[in-house]
Each structure stands twice: as C-alpha cells, then as structure tokens.
Amino acid sequence: MIITGCATREGTAEDNADAAKVYQLADGTVGAAVIDGIGHGPHTSTTAPLLAEVAARISARRGPLAGLLTAAELIADPGLDGEEADAVAVAARVYPDNDVTVINWTGDARAYGWNGHELRRYTDDHTVGQQLRANGVALDLAREHDNWLRTSLARASIGTVYTAGIRDQLIILTSDGVHDQVTHDVMEDLVREHGASPQALADALVAAAQADEGDYRDDATAIVLLTR
C-alpha cells in the first residue's frame, strides 16, 4: 500500500508559482511531481498546476523521465508573447510491489529518502553554485551562484534530466521553498515526528519554511510517499 501526502504554501510574492500532483493508477502505481515555477511571470501560476498534472500522470504510466519530458513539451516554445512559463521539477514513480522508486529531476527541486534512521538527499542541484562546489571552488563564492540554474524544464532533454533509484520506504519531494528555508536537521526531526503520516509530514515541512533576513519567504511545496 502506498500512502501519500501533498502540501503547498504561497510565499510572500503575490501568487504561488509552485504546484504538486499525486496520481494513482488502477493497479496502485503512483506517479508524483513537484513543479517549482521560475519567477512569477504572467503564465507561471496558471501553468504550474498543468505541468504537475501532466508530469504525475505520465510518470505513473511511463516513468518519471517521460513524465518530465512530456511536461517540458508544454512550455518548450516561448509563446506569442515570449513569456511562457518555465520551471524546475522532480518526479517519481512508485510501484506497490517494487522496492526501488525511480526519481527524475531537473533544476534544484529535490528528492529525499528516509531509511528509518537518517534522512538522505538523493538529488544534486543543477545550479552553477553546485557545479562550482563540485570543482573545489570556495564555498562562499559558490554560494553566491546557487540561484543560477544550469537547466530548467523548458530546456529539458534526456541529457539534462537526471535519474536516481531509491530503496527507502519513505520518500520526500520538495521545492526549494522547503529545502532552502528549512535546515536538514529540522527536516529530519520532522520526519521522526510525523513519518507515519505522510499528509502530516507534508504539512509540517511546508509550515516549517521561514522567511530570510529580508522577510522573503519562497513558495514551499512537498510531496511525501510512504510504502507499507
């Protein structure tokens, strides 16, 4: 049995550019997707739920790589006004009778797994900052480039959508409004407290996001998938 939870909270900007969707097939297979819209353009908040719906449904049927690439086709053209939405995303497919969950992502959306003892991040952010850190650049300098994305959903291809396999029974998908504004230790504490209830955990993760020094708080979204 797969139990799911999904939560999102608007940030301090005018509208929520995040979206999330969980979709379950007749055989119990679950597809899930978190979409984190880039900026707050005229199309972003209305298009993000469509991207999440498509990514989740296709992920359940054809896998998360196909889910993200299909969603990417919806925004691959800039549109007549040149202001079509763009986003980063993470998607998953969970089979009821399989001990490996496949994750695909592009950008800085993340996936975590809880093995009953520790919370582990299975995704690397596709940012210039992360690339600099991987090449030994000083942390302070690299941190200044964490908001520079190297890939996005609108530009997604097989080569820019990465894959991970997770054997943990509890999996968390997040937008950066959660993982950038909630420390890893706090996230792990919340999993220990609410891990038996995916909806309670998703709500707690989203609620824990705090504003930064400039009183800015990003849109925050989380999906929790628990296999029993």
Protein Blocks (a to p, Z undefined) as FASTA:
>chain_A
ZZddddddddfbfbdfbdcdddddfkopacddddddehjbfklmmmmmmmmmmmmmmmmm
nojklmmmmmmmmmmpgbjnopaccdddddddddfkbcbdcdddehjbdcdddehjaccd
fbdcddfklmmmmnopafklmmmmmmpcfbdfklgcfklmccdddfbfbdcdddfklmmm
ccfklmmmmmmmmmmmmklmmmmmmmmpccdfkopacdddddddddZZ
